[in-house]
Structure formats: C-alpha cells, structure tokens
Amino acid sequence: MHITKELKSLVYHKILEELNRKIEVIRAAIASAKEARNNDTKSSAGDKFETGREMMQIEIEKNEVLLNQTAKQRMELARIDISEEFNKVVFGSLVVTDKGTYFISIGIGKIQIDDQICYAISLASPIGGLLKDKLIGDEVQFQGRVFVIKEIV
C-alpha cells in the first residue's frame, strides 16, 4: 500500500475503532462490577460481605479512571482533521521515515493496516518530540539510529 492520505484515514479510523471497543469493554466491566456489588448478599460472616463489596467498589473506581482516560484519548483524536495536509511534523500528521511510519496523534503504539505498519505516537513521546516541526528531508537521531523524513501527509 502506497503512503497516501488514504493510509492516514485508515490508521485514524482503526485507532478510533480500538478506542470505542475499549470504552465498550470498560463500561461492561463497570456494569458487571456494580451488579456483583449490589447482588452480594450479607452472610453470617459480615466482614467477608464488606470486604467483597469494597473490592468491587475498588474495581469500579479503577475502571472509571480508565474510562475517563480512554474518553480523553478519543476527544484528543477527534481534534485531528484527517483531510488536512502538512509540510512539517505536527499533531495530526502522518510521517514516513526510512525506518518506519508514524501517525502523530495519541500514543497507542503499533497499528497494522494490511501489510503496512504504522506507529501511533504522541508529540510527548521521545521520538515524537524529535520529529516535531521537522520537514521532509530532515534527519533525527533516536537510539543510535538516524531517521530520514521522506514524506509528511
């Protein structure tokens, strides 16, 4: 697959699908934990009952934090206009280097579209920080390797 605006769109939508799937799983986990907590019947061992309810409450709170983080990532991703093209590396750009392809968005890692691998990284990541504001033809050095920017979409 040639690196085009189409790849950028496919990567964007794959990330969005993954975030939406993750949100559904977290919501289901919260609902399940709430149901388990609410259905826990009090036994003669009162401490056991309270411990079980407390463990479910901790699980609910942990998942609510994860849900908020994932929702924030989805909102951050929504800021990207995939039709926009760039002449330098900024938030929302797809960067093709001689060592790999990077979508400057949210840091979720490796995305595979057919046989093309792309890494979704944030500008706050080490490589994202190095690539920021670079132009086609610029080089960055990361972990002892030189990356040459070949294309920016």
FENQUI-V863452 format. One record per helix or strand. SS is the DSSP state (a for helix, b for strand). FROM is the first residue (numbers start at 1). TO is the last residue. If there is no record, write none. Layout:
BEGIN
ss->SS from->FROM to->TO
ss->SS from->FROM to->TO
END
This chain:
BEGIN
ss->a from->5 to->39
ss->a from->46 to->78
ss->b from->88 to->88
ss->b from->94 to->97
ss->b from->100 to->104
ss->b from->109 to->113
ss->b from->116 to->121
ss->a from->126 to->131
ss->b from->135 to->135
ss->b from->139 to->142
ss->b from->145 to->152
END
